[in-house]
């Protein structure tokens, strides 16, 4: 289950893709399978990177994968890549965990090529707000969410770096009620209702019946658990060029 829509990434053979905060590898593995690109899955958590590598192993072969994939551990505040390394950067469900998220955005801008695509996803405001109201523990656990983003706030922070917004969508509406139930019964981990809804989500993921696919598509604009924003890094003139252009000839 991925949150970013690959159609908005404008992927071309041979491109380099950074999946920053890759977690257990859902986007990295998906893109390795579907596109002739080099994917770098980076996360701060070594255990998640190990899990991602294990999950990717069955697909790393010419019969199953079109692209190549490399996982590693790194800090999003200081990425081990040169300027303008990547054609595409994905940062999915990460920024809500980070205190200095603008510093991470600055690092993403640094490693992204001019005219490159940046896709950012965070929990959508309304479903996330309900989770916070239902349970303090939901967002106070170690490594949990430390903020609720408003779309305008996140979009403005990225556009301030010189990126042009060109697309947006919400995703995973059927997951919002599950998290509301989980928060409501946080102190009752054995809740049969929560377990039953989880089984429904697993069944939906495996079978993908038309009924639930259509229902989620209709519900996403209002109840989508995540919001995805897409940007292109605009070409910028070098500072020296700008200075010379502003000089007045005597």
C-alpha positions as CSV (number, residue, x, y, z in Angstrom):
1,X,0.0,0.0,0.0
2,X,1.6,3.2,-1.1
3,X,0.6,6.8,-0.6
4,X,2.4,8.6,-3.3
5,X,0.9,8.3,-6.8
6,X,3.8,7.3,-9.2
7,X,2.0,8.9,-12.1
8,X,2.8,12.3,-10.6
9,X,6.6,11.5,-10.3
10,X,7.2,11.7,-14.1
11,X,9.8,8.9,-13.8
12,X,12.1,8.1,-16.7
13,X,14.6,5.2,-17.2
14,X,17.9,5.8,-15.4
15,X,16.7,8.4,-12.9
16,X,17.8,8.4,-9.3
17,X,15.0,8.4,-6.7
18,X,15.5,9.1,-3.0
19,X,12.9,7.6,-0.6
20,X,13.7,9.7,2.6
21,X,12.3,8.0,5.7
22,X,11.6,4.9,3.8
23,X,10.5,2.9,6.9
24,X,9.9,-0.7,5.9
25,X,10.3,0.0,2.3
26,X,6.8,0.2,0.8
27,X,7.5,3.0,-1.8
28,X,11.1,1.9,-2.5
29,X,10.2,-1.7,-3.2
30,X,7.2,-0.6,-5.3
31,X,9.3,1.7,-7.5
32,X,12.1,-0.9,-7.9
33,X,9.5,-3.4,-9.2
34,X,7.7,-1.0,-11.6
35,X,10.3,1.4,-13.0
36,X,13.8,1.4,-14.5
37,X,15.2,3.7,-11.9
38,X,17.8,3.6,-9.1
39,X,16.1,3.8,-5.8
40,X,17.8,4.8,-2.5
41,X,15.8,4.0,0.6
42,X,17.1,5.9,3.6
43,X,15.9,5.8,7.2
44,X,17.2,6.7,10.6
45,X,16.0,3.4,12.1
46,X,18.3,0.5,11.5
47,X,15.6,-2.1,12.4
48,X,13.2,-0.6,9.8
49,X,16.0,-0.7,7.2
50,X,16.7,-4.3,8.0
51,X,13.0,-5.2,7.6
52,X,12.9,-3.3,4.3
53,X,15.9,-5.2,3.0
54,X,14.3,-8.5,4.0
55,X,11.0,-7.6,2.3
56,X,12.8,-6.5,-0.9
57,X,15.0,-9.6,-1.2
58,X,12.4,-11.8,-3.0
59,X,11.9,-9.2,-5.7
60,X,15.6,-8.3,-6.4
61,X,16.0,-10.2,-9.7
62,X,15.6,-9.3,-13.4
63,X,12.4,-11.4,-13.5
64,X,10.6,-9.3,-10.8
65,X,12.3,-5.9,-10.8
66,X,12.8,-3.3,-13.5
67,X,15.0,-1.1,-11.3
68,X,17.7,-1.3,-8.7
69,X,17.4,-0.6,-5.0
70,X,19.8,0.3,-2.2
71,X,18.9,0.7,1.5
72,X,20.9,2.6,4.0
73,X,20.8,4.4,7.4
74,X,21.2,8.2,7.4
75,X,19.9,11.3,9.1
76,X,17.6,13.5,7.1
77,X,19.2,16.6,8.6
78,X,22.5,15.7,7.1
79,X,22.2,13.5,4.0
80,X,25.3,11.7,2.7
81,X,24.7,12.8,-0.9
82,X,26.2,15.6,-3.1
83,X,24.1,18.6,-4.2
84,X,21.7,17.9,-7.1
85,X,22.0,14.1,-6.9
86,X,18.4,13.0,-7.3
87,X,15.7,13.4,-10.0
88,X,12.9,12.6,-7.6
89,X,12.6,12.7,-3.8
90,X,9.8,11.1,-1.8
91,X,9.3,12.0,1.8
92,X,6.2,10.1,3.0
93,X,4.7,10.2,6.5
94,X,8.0,11.6,7.9
95,X,7.8,15.3,8.5
96,X,5.2,15.1,11.2
97,X,7.8,13.2,13.4
98,X,10.6,15.8,13.1
99,X,11.1,18.8,15.3
100,X,13.1,20.9,12.8
101,X,11.2,19.8,9.7
102,X,12.3,22.9,7.7
103,X,15.9,21.8,8.0
104,X,15.0,18.4,6.5
105,X,13.2,20.3,3.6
106,X,16.3,22.3,3.1
107,X,18.4,19.1,2.8
108,X,15.8,17.7,0.3
109,X,16.1,20.9,-1.7
110,X,19.9,20.5,-1.7
111,X,20.1,17.0,-3.0
112,X,17.2,17.4,-5.6
113,X,18.2,18.5,-9.1
114,X,16.7,21.6,-10.7
115,X,13.4,20.6,-12.4
116,X,13.3,17.5,-10.1
117,X,10.1,16.3,-8.5
118,X,9.4,16.3,-4.8
119,X,6.5,14.4,-3.3
120,X,5.6,15.0,0.4
121,X,2.9,13.2,2.3
122,X,1.7,13.9,5.9
123,X,-1.4,12.9,7.9
124,X,-4.3,15.1,6.7
125,X,-5.5,17.6,9.3
126,X,-9.1,16.6,10.1
127,X,-8.5,12.8,10.6
128,X,-5.3,13.5,12.5
129,X,-7.1,16.1,14.7
130,X,-9.7,13.5,15.7
131,X,-7.0,11.0,16.7
132,X,-5.3,13.6,18.9
133,X,-8.7,14.4,20.6
134,X,-9.4,10.7,21.2
135,X,-6.0,9.8,22.6
136,X,-3.1,11.6,24.1
137,X,-1.0,8.4,24.0
138,X,-1.4,8.3,20.2
139,X,0.9,11.3,19.7
140,X,2.9,11.1,22.9
141,X,4.5,7.7,22.3
142,X,8.3,7.8,21.6
143,X,8.8,8.6,17.9
144,X,5.2,9.6,17.5
145,X,3.6,12.6,15.7
146,X,4.7,15.9,17.2
147,X,2.5,18.2,15.1
148,X,-0.6,18.3,12.9
149,X,0.1,20.0,9.6
150,X,-2.3,22.3,7.9
151,X,-1.9,21.9,4.1
152,X,-1.3,25.6,3.6
153,X,1.5,25.5,6.2
154,X,3.4,22.6,4.6
155,X,2.9,23.9,1.1
156,X,4.2,27.3,2.0
157,X,7.3,25.9,3.7
158,X,8.2,24.0,0.5
159,X,7.3,26.8,-1.9
160,X,9.5,29.1,0.1
161,X,12.5,27.0,-1.1
162,X,11.6,27.7,-4.8
163,X,9.5,24.7,-5.5
164,X,6.3,25.0,-7.6
165,X,3.3,23.0,-6.4
166,X,1.5,21.2,-9.2
167,X,-0.7,18.4,-7.8
168,X,-2.3,17.1,-4.6
169,X,-4.6,14.3,-3.5
170,X,-5.7,12.5,-0.3
171,X,-5.4,8.8,0.3
172,X,-6.4,5.9,2.6
173,X,-9.9,7.1,3.7
174,X,-10.8,3.6,4.9
175,X,-7.9,3.8,7.3
176,X,-9.1,6.8,9.1
177,X,-11.9,5.0,11.0
178,X,-9.5,2.3,12.0
179,X,-7.2,4.8,13.7
180,X,-10.2,6.5,15.3
181,X,-11.2,3.2,16.8
182,X,-7.7,2.4,17.8
183,X,-7.4,5.7,19.6
184,X,-10.8,5.3,21.2
185,X,-9.8,1.9,22.6
186,X,-6.2,2.7,23.2
187,X,-6.3,1.2,26.7
188,X,-8.0,-1.9,25.4
189,X,-5.5,-3.4,22.9
190,X,-7.6,-6.6,22.7
191,X,-10.7,-4.8,21.4
192,X,-12.6,-7.1,19.1
193,X,-14.0,-4.1,17.1
194,X,-10.5,-2.8,16.4
195,X,-9.3,-6.3,15.4
196,X,-12.3,-6.8,13.1
197,X,-11.7,-3.6,11.3
198,X,-8.0,-4.5,10.9
199,X,-9.0,-7.8,9.3
200,X,-11.2,-5.8,6.9
201,X,-8.3,-3.6,5.9
202,X,-6.0,-6.6,5.3
203,X,-8.7,-8.3,3.2
204,X,-9.2,-5.1,1.2
205,X,-5.4,-4.8,0.7
206,X,-5.1,-8.4,-0.6
207,X,-8.3,-8.6,-2.6
208,X,-8.9,-5.0,-3.7
209,X,-12.6,-5.5,-4.5
210,X,-14.2,-2.9,-6.7
211,X,-16.7,-1.9,-4.0
212,X,-14.1,-0.7,-1.5
213,X,-11.9,0.8,-4.1
214,X,-14.8,3.0,-5.4
215,X,-15.8,3.8,-1.8
216,X,-12.4,4.9,-0.8
217,X,-12.0,7.0,-3.9
218,X,-15.2,8.8,-3.1
219,X,-14.4,9.2,0.6
220,X,-10.7,10.4,0.1
221,X,-11.4,14.1,-0.4
222,X,-13.1,14.3,3.0
223,X,-11.7,11.4,5.1
224,X,-8.3,10.6,3.5
225,X,-5.9,9.7,6.3
226,X,-3.0,11.2,4.3
227,X,-2.5,14.2,2.0
228,X,0.1,14.1,-0.8
229,X,1.6,17.2,-2.3
230,X,3.7,17.4,-5.4
231,X,6.3,20.0,-6.4
232,X,8.8,20.7,-9.1
233,X,12.1,22.4,-8.2
234,X,12.3,25.5,-10.3
235,X,15.4,26.5,-12.1
236,X,17.1,29.5,-10.4
237,X,19.7,31.8,-11.7
238,X,23.1,31.9,-10.0
239,X,23.4,34.8,-7.5
240,X,26.2,36.4,-9.6
241,X,23.9,36.5,-12.6
242,X,21.1,38.1,-10.6
243,X,23.5,40.8,-9.3
244,X,24.8,41.6,-12.7
245,X,21.3,41.8,-14.1
246,X,20.4,44.3,-11.4
247,X,23.3,46.7,-12.1
248,X,22.6,50.0,-13.8
249,X,24.9,50.9,-16.6
250,X,26.3,54.4,-16.1
